[in-house]
Amino acid sequence: MTKRPVVTISFFRFSRITARIWALYMMGRARLSLPSVPGIGFWKLCGSGSGEGFTPLPNTAVFAILATWPDEQTARTQIDRAPIFDKYRSKASESWTVFLETSSVRGVWSGDTPFHPTGQKITGPLAALTRATVKPSLALKFWRRVPDISQMIGSDNNVAFKIGIGEVPLLHQVTFSIWPDANAMAAFARHNGPHASAIRAVRDEDWFSEELYARFAILGDTGSWEGASPLAKLDIHV
């Protein structure tokens, strides 16, 4: 296993109403537990959007925990054994964690630089994460663009996994997606459609007060999502 820093994103699906209420409560309560997990560095608790996940309407069934770790062994041990992660799994009807190594990153998150890039080029499957703080005065304009982008992502057969999550509804948004290779991701991003139009608007109209873009090599996963590992679509064996 790699001894370089590792990023994990753990997704939890809650089917029962009581479990969803618990998960909402934990958006505050888990902040007291996560800092005491051995080896954990930067972490964020996130809710999710409805539909493809890229909408302002919350999905009370899906929550996520993003975390950084000093190495893959620590990440796997704590995801498997730490009481807070075990508690989430015990309440969830399904959970899935993906292990990532940062290839490149630019920008900051909550004023921090949480990911440490290797600088190595990714030749196979990769994950992409974007995170932004939307300026309140431009939030309505931003979210008017999102449904068209969501429809594009949902109809792209190259995407093995995609979700929209966030720390604060409407203002803090994170997109996370997994692709077969960099060319497939670039083709989507540069296609002259809603996504490309939104990117131009971000630059021209200065929508975000803070933003971060990162690419990751995929080290592996544990658990399942919708009954299987999303990585199986990419024939990843790790």
BAMARMI-277984 format. One record per atom (N, C-alpha, C): residue number from 1; atom name; z, y negated, x negated. Coordinates in steps of 0.1 Angstrom, whole numbers, plus 5000, padded with zeros to 4 digits. Layout:
N
[NUM CA [Z Y X]]
...
This chain:
238
[1 N [5000 5012 4992]]
[1 CA [5000 5000 5000]]
[1 C [5000 4987 4991]]
[2 N [4994 4977 4997]]
[2 CA [4993 4965 4989]]
[2 C [5007 4958 4987]]
[3 N [5009 4952 4976]]
[3 CA [5021 4945 4973]]
[3 C [5019 4930 4975]]
[4 N [5008 4926 4980]]
[4 CA [5005 4912 4983]]
[4 C [5011 4909 4997]]
[5 N [5013 4896 5000]]
[5 CA [5018 4892 5013]]
[5 C [5010 4897 5024]]
[6 N [5016 4900 5035]]
[6 CA [5010 4906 5047]]
[6 C [5013 4898 5059]]
[7 N [5004 4897 5069]]
[7 CA [5006 4891 5082]]
[7 C [5005 4901 5092]]
[8 N [5014 4901 5102]]
[8 CA [5013 4910 5113]]
[8 C [5012 4902 5126]]
[9 N [5005 4907 5136]]
[9 CA [5006 4902 5150]]
[9 C [5009 4914 5159]]
[10 N [5020 4913 5166]]
[10 CA [5024 4924 5175]]
[10 C [5022 4919 5189]]
[11 N [5015 4927 5197]]
[11 CA [5012 4924 5211]]
[11 C [5020 4933 5220]]
[12 N [5026 4928 5231]]
[12 CA [5034 4936 5240]]
[12 C [5029 4933 5254]]
[13 N [5027 4944 5262]]
[13 CA [5023 4943 5276]]
[13 C [5034 4947 5284]]
[14 N [5038 4939 5294]]
[14 CA [5049 4942 5303]]
[14 C [5044 4943 5317]]
[15 N [5045 4955 5323]]
[15 CA [5040 4958 5336]]
[15 C [5050 4954 5347]]
[16 N [5062 4958 5345]]
[16 CA [5072 4955 5356]]
[16 C [5076 4941 5357]]
[17 N [5079 4936 5369]]
[17 CA [5083 4922 5370]]
[17 C [5096 4919 5363]]
[18 N [5105 4928 5363]]
[18 CA [5118 4926 5356]]
[18 C [5115 4925 5341]]
[19 N [5106 4933 5336]]
[19 CA [5103 4932 5321]]
[19 C [5096 4919 5318]]
[20 N [5088 4914 5327]]
[20 CA [5081 4901 5324]]
[20 C [5091 4890 5324]]
[21 N [5101 4890 5333]]
[21 CA [5112 4880 5333]]
[21 C [5120 4881 5320]]
[22 N [5122 4893 5316]]
[22 CA [5129 4895 5303]]
[22 C [5121 4889 5292]]
[23 N [5108 4891 5291]]
[23 CA [5100 4886 5281]]
[23 C [5100 4871 5281]]
[24 N [5099 4865 5292]]
[24 CA [5100 4850 5293]]
[24 C [5113 4845 5288]]
[25 N [5124 4852 5291]]
[25 CA [5137 4848 5286]]
[25 C [5138 4849 5271]]
[26 N [5131 4860 5266]]
[26 CA [5131 4862 5251]]
[26 C [5123 4852 5243]]
[27 N [5115 4844 5250]]
[27 CA [5108 4833 5243]]
[27 C [5118 4823 5237]]
[28 N [5130 4823 5243]]
[28 CA [5141 4815 5237]]
[28 C [5151 4823 5229]]
[29 N [5155 4834 5235]]
[29 CA [5165 4843 5229]]
[29 C [5161 4849 5216]]
[30 N [5148 4853 5215]]
[30 CA [5144 4860 5202]]
[30 C [5144 4851 5190]]
[31 N [5144 4838 5193]]
[31 CA [5144 4829 5181]]
[31 C [5157 4830 5173]]
[32 N [5168 4835 5180]]
[32 CA [5180 4837 5173]]
[32 C [5180 4850 5165]]
[33 N [5172 4860 5168]]
[33 CA [5172 4873 5162]]
[33 C [5161 4874 5151]]
[34 N [5150 4868 5153]]
[34 CA [5139 4870 5143]]
[34 C [5142 4865 5129]]
[35 N [5149 4854 5127]]
[35 CA [5152 4849 5113]]
[35 C [5161 4859 5105]]
[36 N [5168 4868 5112]]
[36 CA [5177 4877 5105]]
[36 C [5170 4891 5102]]
[37 N [5157 4892 5105]]
[37 CA [5150 4905 5102]]
[37 C [5147 4905 5087]]
[38 N [5152 4915 5080]]
[38 CA [5150 4915 5065]]
[38 C [5135 4914 5061]]
[39 N [5132 4904 5052]]
[39 CA [5119 4903 5047]]
[39 C [5110 4894 5055]]
[40 N [5113 4890 5067]]
[40 CA [5105 4882 5075]]
[40 C [5104 4868 5069]]
[41 N [5092 4862 5070]]
[41 CA [5090 4848 5065]]
[41 C [5087 4839 5077]]
[42 N [5075 4834 5077]]
[42 CA [5071 4825 5088]]
[42 C [5069 4834 5101]]
[43 N [5073 4829 5112]]
[43 CA [5071 4837 5125]]
[43 C [5069 4828 5136]]
[44 N [5062 4833 5146]]
[44 CA [5060 4825 5159]]
[44 C [5060 4835 5171]]
[45 N [5067 4830 5181]]
[45 CA [5066 4837 5194]]
[45 C [5056 4831 5203]]
[46 N [5047 4839 5209]]
[46 CA [5036 4833 5217]]
[46 C [5035 4840 5231]]
[47 N [5031 4832 5240]]
[47 CA [5026 4837 5253]]
[47 C [5011 4839 5252]]
[48 N [5005 4842 5264]]
[48 CA [4991 4844 5263]]
[48 C [4984 4838 5276]]
[49 N [4971 4837 5275]]
[49 CA [4963 4831 5286]]
[49 C [4958 4843 5295]]
[50 N [4954 4839 5307]]
[50 CA [4949 4849 5316]]
[50 C [4934 4852 5314]]
[51 N [4928 4861 5321]]
[51 CA [4914 4864 5320]]
[51 C [4911 4870 5306]]
[52 N [4902 4865 5298]]
[52 CA [4899 4869 5285]]
[52 C [4910 4864 5275]]
[53 N [4919 4856 5281]]
[53 CA [4930 4851 5272]]
[53 C [4928 4837 5268]]
[54 N [4916 4832 5270]]
[54 CA [4913 4818 5265]]
[54 C [4912 4809 5277]]
[55 N [4923 4808 5285]]
[55 CA [4924 4799 5296]]
[55 C [4938 4792 5296]]
[56 N [4940 4781 5303]]
[56 CA [4953 4774 5304]]
[56 C [4962 4781 5313]]
[57 N [4957 4791 5322]]
[57 CA [4966 4798 5331]]
[57 C [4974 4809 5323]]
[58 N [4987 4809 5324]]
[58 CA [4994 4819 5316]]
[58 C [4993 4833 5322]]
[59 N [4994 4843 5313]]
[59 CA [4994 4857 5316]]
[59 C [5008 4862 5313]]
[60 N [5016 4863 5323]]
[60 CA [5031 4867 5321]]
[60 C [5033 4881 5317]]
[61 N [5022 4889 5316]]
[61 CA [5023 4903 5312]]
[61 C [5021 4905 5297]]
[62 N [5016 4895 5290]]
[62 CA [5013 4898 5276]]
[62 C [5020 4887 5267]]
[63 N [5027 4891 5257]]
[63 CA [5033 4883 5247]]
[63 C [5031 4888 5233]]
[64 N [5033 4879 5223]]
[64 CA [5030 4883 5210]]
[64 C [5040 4877 5200]]
[65 N [5042 4884 5189]]
[65 CA [5050 4879 5178]]
[65 C [5041 4880 5165]]
[66 N [5039 4868 5159]]
[66 CA [5032 4867 5146]]
[66 C [5043 4866 5135]]
[67 N [5041 4873 5124]]
[67 CA [5051 4872 5113]]
[67 C [5044 4874 5100]]
[68 N [5050 4869 5089]]
[68 CA [5046 4871 5076]]
[68 C [5056 4879 5068]]
[69 N [5052 4887 5058]]
[69 CA [5060 4896 5051]]
[69 C [5056 4896 5036]]
[70 N [5065 4900 5027]]
[70 CA [5062 4899 5013]]
[70 C [5052 4910 5009]]
[71 N [5052 4921 5016]]
[71 CA [5042 4932 5013]]
[71 C [5041 4941 5025]]
[72 N [5031 4950 5025]]
[72 CA [5028 4959 5036]]
[72 C [5039 4969 5039]]
[73 N [5046 4974 5029]]
[73 CA [5057 4984 5032]]
[73 C [5068 4977 5039]]
[74 N [5072 4965 5035]]
[74 CA [5082 4958 5043]]
[74 C [5078 4955 5057]]
[75 N [5066 4951 5059]]
[75 CA [5061 4948 5072]]
[75 C [5061 4961 5081]]
[76 N [5057 4972 5076]]
[76 CA [5056 4984 5084]]
[76 C [5071 4989 5087]]
[77 N [5079 4988 5077]]
[77 CA [5093 4993 5079]]
[77 C [5100 4984 5090]]
[78 N [5099 4971 5089]]
[78 CA [5106 4963 5098]]
[78 C [5100 4963 5112]]
[79 N [5087 4963 5113]]
[79 CA [5081 4965 5126]]
[79 C [5085 4977 5133]]
[80 N [5087 4988 5125]]
[80 CA [5091 5001 5131]]
[80 C [5106 5002 5134]]
[81 N [5115 4995 5126]]
[81 CA [5129 4997 5126]]
[81 C [5137 4985 5131]]
[82 N [5133 4973 5129]]
[82 CA [5141 4961 5132]]
[82 C [5145 4961 5147]]
[83 N [5157 4959 5151]]
[83 CA [5162 4960 5165]]
[83 C [5154 4951 5174]]
[84 N [5150 4939 5170]]
[84 CA [5143 4930 5179]]
[84 C [5129 4936 5183]]
[85 N [5122 4941 5173]]
[85 CA [5109 4947 5176]]
[85 C [5111 4960 5185]]
[86 N [5121 4968 5182]]
[86 CA [5124 4980 5189]]
[86 C [5127 4976 5204]]
[87 N [5134 4965 5206]]
[87 CA [5138 4961 5219]]
[87 C [5126 4957 5227]]
[88 N [5116 4950 5221]]
[88 CA [5104 4946 5227]]
[88 C [5096 4959 5231]]
[89 N [5095 4968 5222]]
[89 CA [5088 4980 5226]]
[89 C [5094 4988 5237]]
[90 N [5107 4988 5237]]
[90 CA [5114 4996 5248]]
[90 C [5112 4990 5262]]
[91 N [5110 4977 5262]]
[91 CA [5107 4970 5275]]
[91 C [5092 4970 5279]]
[92 N [5084 4971 5269]]
[92 CA [5069 4970 5271]]
[92 C [5063 4983 5276]]
[93 N [5053 4982 5284]]
[93 CA [5045 4994 5288]]
[93 C [5035 4998 5278]]
[94 N [5032 4989 5269]]
[94 CA [5023 4992 5258]]
[94 C [5025 4981 5247]]
[95 N [5023 4985 5234]]
[95 CA [5024 4976 5223]]
[95 C [5014 4980 5212]]
[96 N [5010 4970 5205]]
[96 CA [5001 4972 5194]]
[96 C [5003 4962 5183]]
[97 N [5004 4966 5170]]
[97 CA [5006 4957 5159]]
[97 C [4994 4959 5149]]
[98 N [4988 4948 5145]]
[98 CA [4978 4949 5135]]
[98 C [4983 4943 5122]]
[99 N [4980 4949 5110]]
[99 CA [4985 4945 5097]]
[99 C [4973 4938 5090]]
[100 N [4975 4927 5084]]
[100 CA [4964 4918 5079]]
[100 C [4968 4913 5065]]
[101 N [4957 4911 5057]]
[101 CA [4959 4905 5044]]
[101 C [4949 4892 5044]]
[102 N [4955 4881 5041]]
[102 CA [4948 4868 5042]]
[102 C [4937 4867 5032]]
[103 N [4925 4865 5036]]
[103 CA [4914 4863 5026]]
[103 C [4912 4848 5023]]
[104 N [4912 4840 5034]]
[104 CA [4910 4826 5032]]
[104 C [4917 4818 5043]]
[105 N [4922 4806 5041]]
[105 CA [4929 4798 5051]]
[105 C [4927 4783 5047]]
[106 N [4927 4775 5057]]
[106 CA [4928 4761 5055]]
[106 C [4935 4754 5067]]
[107 N [4942 4744 5064]]
[107 CA [4950 4737 5074]]
[107 C [4965 4741 5074]]
[108 N [4972 4736 5083]]
[108 CA [4987 4739 5084]]
[108 C [4991 4743 5098]]
[109 N [5002 4749 5099]]
[109 CA [5008 4753 5112]]
[109 C [5022 4748 5112]]
[110 N [5025 4739 5122]]
[110 CA [5039 4733 5123]]
[110 C [5042 4727 5110]]
[111 N [5033 4721 5103]]
[111 CA [5035 4714 5090]]
[111 C [5037 4723 5078]]
[112 N [5035 4736 5081]]
[112 CA [5037 4746 5070]]
[112 C [5024 4753 5066]]
[113 N [5024 4759 5054]]
[113 CA [5012 4767 5050]]
[113 C [5017 4781 5049]]
[114 N [5016 4789 5061]]
[114 CA [5023 4802 5062]]
[114 C [5016 4813 5055]]
[115 N [5002 4812 5053]]
[115 CA [4995 4824 5048]]
[115 C [4991 4821 5034]]
[116 N [4991 4832 5026]]
[116 CA [4987 4831 5012]]
[116 C [4975 4839 5009]]
[117 N [4963 4832 5007]]
[117 CA [4951 4839 5006]]
[117 C [4948 4845 4992]]
[118 N [4941 4857 4993]]
[118 CA [4938 4864 4981]]
[118 C [4925 4858 4975]]
[119 N [4917 4851 4983]]
[119 CA [4904 4846 4978]]
[119 C [4893 4856 4977]]
[120 N [4897 4869 4981]]
[120 CA [4887 4880 4980]]
[120 C [4878 4880 4992]]
[121 N [4865 4882 4990]]
[121 CA [4855 4882 5000]]
[121 C [4856 4895 5008]]
[122 N [4855 4894 5021]]
[122 CA [4856 4905 5030]]
[122 C [4842 4911 5033]]
[123 N [4840 4923 5030]]
[123 CA [4826 4929 5031]]
[123 C [4825 4937 5044]]
[124 N [4836 4940 5050]]
[124 CA [4836 4948 5062]]
[124 C [4842 4941 5074]]
[125 N [4849 4949 5083]]
[125 CA [4855 4943 5094]]
[125 C [4866 4932 5090]]
[126 N [4867 4922 5099]]
[126 CA [4877 4912 5096]]
[126 C [4883 4906 5109]]
[127 N [4894 4899 5107]]
[127 CA [4900 4892 5118]]
[127 C [4900 4877 5116]]
[128 N [4899 4870 5126]]
[128 CA [4899 4855 5125]]
[128 C [4909 4849 5134]]
[129 N [4916 4839 5129]]
[129 CA [4926 4832 5137]]
[129 C [4924 4817 5136]]
[130 N [4924 4811 5147]]
[130 CA [4924 4796 5147]]
[130 C [4937 4791 5155]]
[131 N [4943 4781 5150]]
[131 CA [4954 4776 5157]]
[131 C [4953 4760 5156]]
[132 N [4956 4754 5168]]
[132 CA [4955 4740 5169]]
[132 C [4965 4734 5178]]
[133 N [4969 4722 5175]]
[133 CA [4978 4714 5184]]
[133 C [4968 4704 5190]]
[134 N [4967 4705 5203]]
[134 CA [4958 4696 5211]]
[134 C [4965 4683 5214]]
[135 N [4958 4672 5211]]
[135 CA [4964 4659 5214]]
[135 C [4966 4658 5230]]
[136 N [4978 4654 5234]]
[136 CA [4980 4654 5249]]
[136 C [4970 4646 5257]]
[137 N [4965 4635 5251]]
[137 CA [4956 4626 5258]]
[137 C [4942 4633 5260]]
[138 N [4939 4643 5252]]
[138 CA [4926 4650 5252]]
[138 C [4927 4664 5257]]
[139 N [4939 4668 5262]]
[139 CA [4941 4682 5266]]
[139 C [4932 4686 5278]]
[140 N [4931 4677 5288]]
[140 CA [4922 4680 5299]]
[140 C [4908 4682 5295]]
[141 N [4903 4674 5286]]
[141 CA [4889 4675 5281]]
[141 C [4887 4688 5274]]
[142 N [4897 4692 5266]]
[142 CA [4897 4704 5258]]
[142 C [4896 4716 5267]]
[143 N [4905 4717 5277]]
[143 CA [4905 4729 5285]]
[143 C [4894 4730 5295]]
[144 N [4887 4719 5297]]
[144 CA [4874 4720 5305]]
[144 C [4863 4728 5298]]
[145 N [4864 4727 5285]]
[145 CA [4854 4734 5277]]
[145 C [4857 4749 5276]]
[146 N [4869 4753 5277]]
[146 CA [4874 4767 5273]]
[146 C [4868 4778 5282]]
[147 N [4866 4776 5295]]
[147 CA [4861 4787 5303]]
[147 C [4847 4792 5299]]
[148 N [4838 4783 5295]]
[148 CA [4825 4787 5290]]
[148 C [4826 4794 5277]]
[149 N [4835 4790 5268]]
[149 CA [4837 4797 5255]]
[149 C [4842 4811 5258]]
[150 N [4852 4812 5267]]
[150 CA [4858 4824 5271]]
[150 C [4848 4834 5276]]
[151 N [4839 4830 5284]]
[151 CA [4828 4838 5289]]
[151 C [4819 4843 5278]]
[152 N [4816 4835 5269]]
[152 CA [4808 4839 5257]]
[152 C [4814 4850 5249]]
[153 N [4827 4848 5246]]
[153 CA [4834 4857 5238]]
[153 C [4835 4871 5245]]
[154 N [4838 4870 5258]]
[154 CA [4840 4882 5266]]
[154 C [4827 4890 5267]]
[155 N [4816 4884 5266]]
[155 CA [4803 4891 5268]]
[155 C [4797 4895 5254]]
[156 N [4803 4891 5243]]
[156 CA [4798 4895 5230]]
[156 C [4803 4909 5226]]
[157 N [4793 4918 5226]]
[157 CA [4797 4932 5223]]
[157 C [4802 4935 5209]]
[158 N [4800 4925 5200]]
[158 CA [4805 4927 5186]]
[158 C [4820 4925 5185]]
[159 N [4826 4919 5195]]
[159 CA [4840 4916 5193]]
[159 C [4848 4929 5197]]
[160 N [4856 4934 5187]]
[160 CA [4864 4946 5190]]
[160 C [4877 4942 5197]]
[161 N [4882 4930 5195]]
[161 CA [4894 4926 5202]]
[161 C [4894 4910 5202]]
[162 N [4899 4905 5213]]
[162 CA [4900 4890 5214]]
[162 C [4911 4886 5223]]
[163 N [4918 4876 5220]]
[163 CA [4929 4871 5228]]
[163 C [4932 4856 5225]]
[164 N [4937 4849 5235]]
[164 CA [4942 4836 5234]]
[164 C [4957 4836 5236]]
[165 N [4964 4831 5226]]
[165 CA [4979 4830 5227]]
[165 C [4983 4816 5224]]
[166 N [4996 4813 5225]]
[166 CA [5001 4800 5221]]
[166 C [5016 4799 5223]]
[167 N [5021 4789 5215]]
[167 CA [5035 4786 5216]]
[167 C [5039 4777 5227]]
[168 N [5032 4767 5230]]
[168 CA [5034 4758 5241]]
[168 C [5022 4757 5250]]
[169 N [5023 4760 5263]]
[169 CA [5012 4760 5272]]
[169 C [5004 4746 5271]]
[170 N [4991 4747 5271]]
[170 CA [4982 4736 5271]]
[170 C [4980 4729 5258]]
[171 N [4991 4727 5250]]
[171 CA [4990 4719 5238]]
[171 C [4989 4727 5225]]
[172 N [4995 4739 5224]]
[172 CA [4994 4747 5212]]
[172 C [4986 4759 5215]]
[173 N [4975 4761 5209]]
[173 CA [4966 4772 5213]]
[173 C [4962 4780 5200]]
[174 N [4962 4793 5201]]
[174 CA [4958 4802 5190]]
[174 C [4948 4812 5196]]
[175 N [4937 4813 5189]]
[175 CA [4927 4824 5192]]
[175 C [4927 4834 5181]]
[176 N [4927 4847 5185]]
[176 CA [4927 4858 5175]]
[176 C [4916 4867 5179]]
[177 N [4907 4871 5170]]
[177 CA [4896 4880 5173]]
[177 C [4893 4889 5161]]
[178 N [4888 4901 5164]]
[178 CA [4884 4911 5153]]
[178 C [4869 4914 5154]]
[179 N [4862 4913 5143]]
[179 CA [4848 4914 5143]]
[179 C [4843 4925 5133]]
[180 N [4832 4931 5135]]
[180 CA [4827 4942 5126]]
[180 C [4823 4936 5112]]
[181 N [4820 4924 5111]]
[181 CA [4817 4918 5098]]
[181 C [4815 4903 5099]]
[182 N [4814 4896 5088]]
[182 CA [4814 4881 5088]]
[182 C [4801 4876 5094]]
[183 N [4790 4883 5093]]
[183 CA [4777 4879 5099]]
[183 C [4778 4878 5114]]
[184 N [4784 4889 5120]]
[184 CA [4786 4889 5135]]
[184 C [4794 4877 5140]]
[185 N [4805 4874 5132]]
[185 CA [4814 4863 5136]]
[185 C [4806 4850 5135]]
[186 N [4799 4848 5124]]
[186 CA [4792 4836 5121]]
[186 C [4781 4834 5131]]
[187 N [4775 4844 5136]]
[187 CA [4764 4843 5146]]
[187 C [4769 4838 5159]]
[188 N [4781 4842 5163]]
[188 CA [4788 4837 5175]]
[188 C [4792 4823 5173]]
[189 N [4798 4819 5162]]
[189 CA [4804 4806 5160]]
[189 C [4793 4795 5159]]
[190 N [4781 4799 5154]]
[190 CA [4770 4789 5152]]
[190 C [4760 4789 5162]]
[191 N [4761 4799 5172]]
[191 CA [4751 4799 5183]]
[191 C [4752 4786 5190]]
[192 N [4740 4781 5194]]
[192 CA [4739 4767 5200]]
[192 C [4743 4768 5215]]
[193 N [4756 4771 5217]]
[193 CA [4761 4772 5231]]
[193 C [4774 4765 5232]]
[194 N [4782 4769 5242]]
[194 CA [4795 4762 5244]]
[194 C [4804 4761 5232]]
[195 N [4805 4772 5224]]
[195 CA [4814 4772 5213]]
[195 C [4809 4762 5202]]
[196 N [4797 4762 5199]]
[196 CA [4791 4752 5189]]
[196 C [4793 4738 5194]]
[197 N [4791 4736 5207]]
[197 CA [4793 4722 5213]]
[197 C [4807 4718 5212]]
[198 N [4816 4727 5214]]
[198 CA [4830 4724 5214]]
[198 C [4834 4720 5199]]
[199 N [4829 4728 5190]]
[199 CA [4832 4725 5176]]
[199 C [4828 4711 5172]]
[200 N [4816 4707 5176]]
[200 CA [4811 4693 5173]]
[200 C [4820 4683 5180]]
[201 N [4825 4686 5192]]
[201 CA [4833 4676 5199]]
[201 C [4847 4675 5192]]
[202 N [4852 4686 5187]]
[202 CA [4865 4686 5179]]
[202 C [4864 4676 5168]]
[203 N [4852 4677 5161]]
[203 CA [4851 4668 5149]]
[203 C [4848 4653 5153]]
[204 N [4839 4652 5163]]
[204 CA [4834 4638 5167]]
[204 C [4845 4631 5174]]
[205 N [4853 4638 5182]]
[205 CA [4863 4631 5191]]
[205 C [4877 4633 5186]]
[206 N [4879 4641 5175]]
[206 CA [4892 4642 5169]]
[206 C [4903 4647 5180]]
[207 N [4900 4659 5185]]
[207 CA [4908 4665 5195]]
[207 C [4922 4670 5191]]
[208 N [4923 4674 5178]]
[208 CA [4935 4681 5174]]
[208 C [4943 4672 5164]]
[209 N [4957 4673 5166]]
[209 CA [4966 4666 5156]]
[209 C [4969 4675 5145]]
[210 N [4967 4688 5146]]
[210 CA [4970 4698 5136]]
[210 C [4961 4710 5138]]
[211 N [4956 4716 5128]]
[211 CA [4947 4728 5129]]
[211 C [4948 4737 5117]]
[212 N [4945 4750 5120]]
[212 CA [4945 4760 5109]]
[212 C [4935 4770 5112]]
[213 N [4927 4774 5102]]
[213 CA [4917 4785 5103]]
[213 C [4919 4795 5092]]
[214 N [4920 4808 5096]]
[214 CA [4922 4818 5086]]
[214 C [4913 4830 5089]]
[215 N [4910 4837 5078]]
[215 CA [4903 4850 5079]]
[215 C [4911 4861 5072]]
[216 N [4911 4873 5078]]
[216 CA [4919 4883 5072]]
[216 C [4912 4896 5071]]
[217 N [4915 4903 5060]]
[217 CA [4911 4917 5059]]
[217 C [4921 4926 5067]]
[218 N [4916 4936 5073]]
[218 CA [4924 4945 5082]]
[218 C [4929 4957 5074]]
[219 N [4942 4958 5073]]
[219 CA [4949 4969 5066]]
[219 C [4952 4981 5074]]
[220 N [4953 4979 5087]]
[220 CA [4956 4990 5096]]
[220 C [4964 4985 5108]]
[221 N [4968 4995 5116]]
[221 CA [4975 4991 5129]]
[221 C [4985 5002 5133]]
[222 N [4993 5000 5143]]
[222 CA [5001 5010 5149]]
[222 C [5003 5007 5164]]
[223 N [5004 5017 5172]]
[223 CA [5004 5015 5186]]
[223 C [4990 5016 5193]]
[224 N [4990 5011 5205]]
[224 CA [4977 5011 5212]]
[224 C [4976 4999 5221]]
[225 N [4964 4996 5225]]
[225 CA [4961 4985 5235]]
[225 C [4950 4990 5245]]
[226 N [4953 4989 5257]]
[226 CA [4945 4995 5268]]
[226 C [4942 5009 5265]]
[227 N [4952 5017 5260]]
[227 CA [4951 5031 5258]]
[227 C [4946 5036 5245]]
[228 N [4942 5027 5236]]
[228 CA [4936 5031 5223]]
[228 C [4938 5020 5213]]
[229 N [4935 5024 5201]]
[229 CA [4935 5013 5190]]
[229 C [4922 5005 5191]]
[230 N [4923 4992 5192]]
[230 CA [4910 4984 5191]]
[230 C [4902 4986 5178]]
[231 N [4909 4990 5168]]
[231 CA [4902 4993 5155]]
[231 C [4892 5005 5156]]
[232 N [4895 5014 5166]]
[232 CA [4886 5025 5167]]
[232 C [4872 5021 5170]]
[233 N [4870 5010 5176]]
[233 CA [4857 5005 5179]]
[233 C [4849 5001 5166]]
[234 N [4856 4999 5156]]
[234 CA [4850 4995 5143]]
[234 C [4850 5007 5133]]
[235 N [4855 5018 5137]]
[235 CA [4855 5030 5129]]
[235 C [4863 5027 5116]]
[236 N [4874 5020 5117]]
[236 CA [4882 5017 5105]]
[236 C [4892 5029 5103]]
[237 N [4892 5034 5091]]
[237 CA [4902 5045 5088]]
[237 C [4911 5040 5077]]
[238 N [4923 5036 5081]]
[238 CA [4933 5032 5071]]
[238 C [4947 5038 5074]]
